[in-house]
């Protein structure tokens, strides 16, 4: 009876250790996902529309301009530097079109 109890305990311990190994497994090589940098995510950056660059032509960085959006009408934007030049970045980005979620569904 004592041997059976010892075997049962050993089996439970082995099962727990095996489950822990699978839970902490990493993909081989460099395939493991790197933690995101502060303030960044995996989504590709969208390029501002050409009109955003036009709205800041002749302006200085930090200048406030009014831009017209197809859905929101006129909104305030600030001229912001990018590698391609100054562009108008909305202070409060317009809402996404109806039926499109603001955030993509979580990855499984």
N, C-alpha and C positions, 0 to 999 in steps of 0.2 A: 504494500500500500504506500509506504514511504517513497519507494522508487517511482511509482506512478505519479505521485504528487510532485516530485522533483522533475520528472520528465514534462509534466504539464506546465510547470513554471518555466522551465527552459524553453519550451515551445512558444509560450506567450512572449517571453523575452526576445527570442529570435524573430518572431513575427513583427514585434514592435520595432526592432532594429532594422529589419528589412523595409518596413513601411517608411521609416525615417530616411533611409537611403534614397528611395524613390521620390519622396517629397522634396528632397534637397538636390536632386540630380540637375546637372547643367548640360545644355547641348554641347556636342564636341566642337573643339576648335573655337574660332571667333564668331560663331553663330549666335552667341548669347546676346540678348538685348542689353544695350548700355542704358544706364539711368539717364533720364532727360536732364539737360542743363536747366538751370534756374530760369523759369519763365519761357521755356521752349517746349514744344511738343513735336510729335512725329509728322504732323501734317505739313505738306509742302507750302512754302510761302506763296501767296497769291500776288501777282504783279498789279500795281495800281493801274487803272485805266488811263489812256492817253490824256483825257480831259483833266485828270488830277495834276499832271505836269503843266498843262496849259494854264490852269487856274493860278499857279504860283510863278509863272514867268514874270521876271522883273521884280519879284518880291524878295524879302529876306527871310531867313529861317526864323520861325516863331510868329510870322505874320498871320493874322486871322483873316480868312476869306470866306465868302458864302458860295457854296456849291449847290447845284441842282441835281437831285437824284430822280430816277424814274418813278420811284414809289413814295418817297418821303417829301418831295418838293425841295425847298431851300433849307439847307442845314449849315451850321458853322464847321469850319475845318481849319486846321493849323498847318502851315507850310513846314514840312519836315524833310530833312536831308536823307537821301538814299544814294547808292552808288551811281544811279542814272540821273541824279539831280534832285531839285526840290519838287515835292509833290504835296497835294492837299490831302491830309489825313483827317477824316471826320472825327470830331470830338466824341460823338456817340454814333458808331457805325449804324447804317440803316438796317432795319429788320430783314431777315431772309424772306424770299418769296413764300407765299402761302404753300403749305404742303411740304416744305423742306425744313428739316430739323436744324436747329442752330448748331448742335453738336452731333457728330456722327455716333451711331450706336456703338456700345462698347465691344471691344474685340473679345472673342471667345477663345 
